[in-house]
């Protein structure tokens, strides 16, 4: 898989019948290794190992209903009161992070109403802090460590 703009982690993979699988440490199962899944698994390790997020507070492909459509958020992080606080959308490295990607995560946030939004394709990462009272946002240099939230 492609080298990402993240630290390298010992991510478990296996091959069966010509298909490569990657181990999802949150869901505790192997998944087909697609480019977006490679980004997601590496970013999960970044959250846990570098940013201090507890694996037990991370949900993967969290379902949501948006305008009568069933959708799934890539990564949702919760606080210790089980309230969602960070929403992360992962894309394959070849997918450019553009206005459409930001609009997707913003639509999902109409349901979750988290203060931090993040989009990544493994190469480029963007984080925004949402101010619901002023109906505004500001881009941050990086996603804060868990203790800083």
Residue, then its C-alpha position, 0 to 999 in steps of 0.5 A: x500500500x501507499x506510504x502515507x503522511x503519518x508515522x508508520x505503524x505495525x499494522x497486521x495484514x494477511x493474504x487469503x485466496x489472492x485477497x489482502x486483508x487488514x486487521x481492524x483493531x477497533x472492530x477486532x476483525x480482518x477487512x479487505x485492504x482497500x486504499x480508504x481502509x489503509x488510510x482509516x487503519x493508519x489514522x486509527x493508530x495515529x489517534x491511539x498511539x500519537x494523540x492519546x485517544x482511547x480505542x474504547x472511545x472510537x467507533x468505526x463506520x457509525x451509522x446515521x440517518x440523513x434526509x431519510x438516507x442511511x449513511x456511515x461516518x468513518x470514525x467517531x470519537x466519544x468523550x468519557x460521557x459517551x458524547x461524540x466530540x470528533x468526526x473524521x472522514x477518511x478518503x483514499x490517497x488518490x481522492x483530493x480533499x476538496x469542498x465536496x469532502x468538507x460538505x460531506x463531513x459537515x452534513x454528517x455533523x448536522x446529526x452528530x453536532x461535534x466540535x471537531x471535524x477532520x478529513x484525511x486522505x492519508x496524505x493531507x489532513x485538515x481539522x476544523x473546530x466548530x463554534x455552534x453559538x457563532x455558527x462559524x469554524x476555524x481551521x486548526x494546524x492539527x487535531x488536538x490530543x485527547x487531553x486537550x479537547 
